[in-house]
Amino acid sequence: GNLILSASGLTAPRTFTFPNASTTLVGVDTVQSLSNKRIYPRQSIQTSPTSITPDKSQFDEYYVTALSNPITINNATSPSVGDTFVIYITDNGTVRSISWGSHYVGLGVPLPTSTTANKTMEIIIKYVASNKALVSYINQQ
């Protein structure tokens, strides 16, 4: 069929470029593989929050800076199997306690219960069931 473009209110000529038959578009409802594409993680940067509730519809990475109080990592909002979150926590020079929601299980080691003064902690959370997430972490050397 023919492409029909209708526009009103244009005060000057406009050029519209549409894909041609040889251009591959990513479909919303199709299964496709992408290659050579950069993924930009969505980041939340917060100074000294009292809690974080991971939400895959909003962010992939959480950065906590100058933590000056205890923090709670709440269970994720509507997690799906395979959801992965990364949390970076840096305290303000004083050790701060970390509490965890009921979904979290340490991967090979117990869950961390506190920060290490003046060190950044990287926490990786991977949901393996809708109510179970494996947690691994490492402290800056």
Backbone hydrogen bonds, N-H to C=O, Kabsch-Sander energy under -0.5 kcal/mol:
donor,donor_aa,acceptor,acceptor_aa,energy
4,I,2,N,-0.5
5,L,3,L,-0.5
6,S,4,I,-0.5
16,F,14,R,-0.5
18,F,16,F,-0.5
23,T,20,N,-1.6
25,L,23,T,-0.6
27,G,25,L,-0.6
30,T,27,G,-0.7
32,Q,30,T,-0.7
40,Y,38,R,-0.5
44,S,61,E,-2.3
46,Q,44,S,-0.5
46,Q,63,Y,-3.1
48,S,46,Q,-0.7
48,S,65,T,-1.9
52,I,72,T,-2.3
58,Q,55,D,-2.1
59,F,55,D,-2.6
60,D,42,R,-3.0
61,E,42,R,-2.2
62,Y,86,V,-2.7
63,Y,44,S,-3.3
64,V,62,Y,-0.5
64,V,88,Y,-3.6
65,T,46,Q,-2.5
65,T,63,Y,-0.5
67,L,90,T,-2.4
71,I,97,S,-2.4
72,T,50,T,-1.6
73,I,99,S,-2.9
74,N,52,I,-2.8
74,N,72,T,-0.9
77,T,54,P,-2.8
78,S,76,A,-0.6
82,G,127,Y,-3.1
83,D,80,S,-2.4
85,F,125,I,-2.4
86,V,60,D,-1.8
87,I,123,I,-2.9
88,Y,62,Y,-3.0
89,I,87,I,-0.5
89,I,121,M,-2.3
90,T,64,V,-2.1
91,D,119,K,-0.6
92,N,67,L,-1.9
98,I,113,T,-2.3
99,S,71,I,-2.5
101,G,73,I,-2.1
104,Y,101,G,-1.2
105,V,133,A,-2.4
107,L,135,V,-2.7
108,G,106,G,-1.0
115,T,96,R,-2.6
117,A,115,T,-0.5
119,K,116,T,-2.2
121,M,89,I,-2.7
122,E,138,I,-2.9
123,I,87,I,-3.1
123,I,121,M,-0.6
124,I,136,S,-3.2
125,I,85,F,-2.9
125,I,123,I,-0.5
126,K,134,L,-2.4
127,Y,83,D,-2.8
128,V,132,K,-2.4
129,A,132,K,-1.5
132,K,129,A,-1.3
133,A,103,H,-2.8
134,L,126,K,-2.7
135,V,105,V,-2.5
136,S,124,I,-2.3
138,I,122,E,-1.8
140,Q,120,T,-2.4
